[in-house]
């Protein structure tokens, strides 16, 4: 049984701390006066802070808000984050909430009254402070200035909350992670796998620093993670995301799910093609832009005349991660030939699959799942590969380019099956910047980070404006052989990106209505 970040309800355990992470009873059975009486209650109250911590399905969907993918269904609430044409304060998709932050504040306001071992007390407080910091990280990136609430509020105080400057929120996050990292273990025993570790705190700190232009600090934080000697790249890229390999040494932080408990599952049907046995939603339609970002197997980009790229065999001899991440026209998946060009197919491209490409990173092995609607796959939130690329990017941005930069990038590339970086071609800051940005895009595709990269690199005007394309028109036979009938690619939509406002999301109007002192982001 998986014992990880799987606490999806506000729950409390009556077992000792040596029992499983899932042994628990409802928190509502306890009163405020009796809850903080011992270690088992304190652990359970800490677990409650994990209840709404991140959402694996949100992570997968986030690529629809970027140039990596398109959501064909407006009612799912993601399409407008991609095309920006309908994005408004009335968007129902939002992370502008305080549910988990309030749970963390409640825990931290009460935990010190519990008679318990001091080391365990510090660890539990560190876990909860990490979760609160992670919540603030996402909100500061999405919305900019954000209310910085670090205690339980009265109704009057809540009604007078104002947005703190993003810089203050970021500094709070970094201070928190600095403080708690030494209090957290580097590893846990099997029964506690998935809890927050020292490596997670340092890796999140490196990410926050990178995203906010603190390059020297980010390189240093990344190096601390590397020097822990706890993490390493898993040998096979596609196998990182298999259930049998959960908790592998590349995973620094994940969001856990459990298929044996209906309340602890994740719906991965959002990825699968419509024609998948048991049904799929095909909600993450990968764009041609992402497909084209993958290099050839020889390490050259497809627009390099010497790459060997064949326009009529576009998926041959490519970076292996392409077909490990994306289901392409003519490919076999779950016993079927994926044919979005067949008008009689559920996957017909103008109807249910607008681009003709489907994400498959988390569902590569259909045999892993008895039911894609109720899957138990853990979704990685921070991987060691990201830390290596963070280290490399931070050093590149400082123009402090040495062998460690190439070594970090090449570890990721070699694991993928690509050759090491051609240092004669990638020698300058500009050249290496292009390389590491491309490497981040393909290595971390569908892991919820592309929109943040677009935001911080300020490339929205280049990659989020104009037409979005999908598959090239073709005939596909029953064996999956593709014969192209045109050089034209399917046009999906025209996107509009306004750099004066779209690097931030709008504050939901209902939040402004609840608290009159909350102001709207510029332009909405």
C-alpha positions, 0 to 999 in steps of 0.5 A: 500500500502506498503511504505518501502525500495522500491525505485528501480529507481533513482527517486524524489518526488514532494510531501511533506514529509508527502505523501507516500514513492512511490509518485515520479517523475524521477530524470532526470527531475531535473537539478543539480542546481534545485534539492537541493531546499527543503525538498521534493527534499532532501528526494527524493534524499535520496530515490535514494540511496535506488535504488540498495540497496541490492537485495532480490533475491541475498540474496536467491541465496547466499545459493547456494554459501554455503553447504546449497544448490546447483544451478543446472543451470550453466548459472545462475552464482551461481554453480561455487561459490558453487563448486569453480571448475570454479570460476575465475575473469571472473565470471559474478556474482559480487558485485564488483561495486560502483553504490550505493556507488557513489549515496551515495557519490553524495548525501552526497556531495550535501545535505548540500546546501539544506535549511531544518530542521536540524534534518531531515537533520541529519536523511537523511544523516544517512540513506545514510551513513548506506546504504554506510556502508552496501555496504562496509560491503558486499564487504569487506567480499567478496573481502577483501581489497576494494577501500574506496571511500567516495567522488565524484571522477574525472576521473583521481582520479578514474583511480588511485584508489587502494584497501584499507586494509580490516581492514581500510574498517571495521573500516570506517564502524564501525565509520560510524555506531557509528556516525549515530546511534544516528541521526536515529529514533527507529521507523517510522510512517506507511508511512515511514516504511522500512527506516533505523532505529537506531536499523538497525545501531546497528544491522549491527554494531554488525554483522560487529563486530562479523564477524571480531572477535570483540566479546566484541564490538559485544556483547555490540552492540547486547545488545544495540539493545535488550535494545531498547525494540523495537524488539521481536520475532514473535510468529510463525516462518513460518509466519515471511515471509508472506506478511501480516506480513511484518514490524512485530516486528522481522524485523530490516531491510528488502528489500521491494517489491511491487506486484502492480507495475511491476518495484518493484517486486521480482521473487520468482519463483527461489525457487518454484518446476518446477511442481508448477502451473505457473512454477518454476525454482527450483534454490535453491536445498537444500542439505542433509547436511542442512536437517541433521542439523535440530534437532529432536523435543526433541532437540537432534541431529539426530546422538544422539542414544537417539534422536528417529530418524527413518531413514525410517521416516526422517522428522517425529518429527523434528525441525518444521523449517525443513518443514517450510523451505524446501519442502521435497520428498512426501510433498504437495506444492501448491496442488501438491505432490512433487515427484522428484523420478518420471521420468515423473515429471518436478521435476525429480531429475537428470534433474531439481532438483539435490538434491530432496529438494527445499527451500520454506521459502519465498513461504510457502503460495502459496496463498500469490502470484498471480504471483511468477514471480512478487511477492511483498514479502519483504525480511528480511536482519536483524532479531531480531533472528540474534541479539540474536544469535549474542549476544550469540555467541560473549559471547561464543567466549569470554568464558563469559558464563552466563545465558544471553547466554542461555536465548538468544539462548532459545528465538530462540529455544522456538519460533521454538518449540524446548525445552530449551537448555540442560545446562548439555549437553551444558556447555562448550565453545566448546559445546555451540559453536557447538550449536549456530553455528547449531542454526544459520544455521537452523534459518537463512537458505536461508537468505544469511548469511551461506557463511559468517559464513563458511568464518569467522569460517574457516570451508570451508575445512570441509564443502565445500570439497568433495561430495554433497548429496541429497535425498535418493532413494525411491518410492513416491505414489500419496498421498505422501507416501514414501517407501525407496528402498535404503540406498543410497543418490543421489550424486550431485557433488564433490566440491573442496575448497582451503582454501588458496584462496577461503575464498575470491572471485576473483576480476572481470577482467573487474574491473582490466582492467578498473583500472590498480592499482586494484590487484587480490586476491591471487590464481586467 
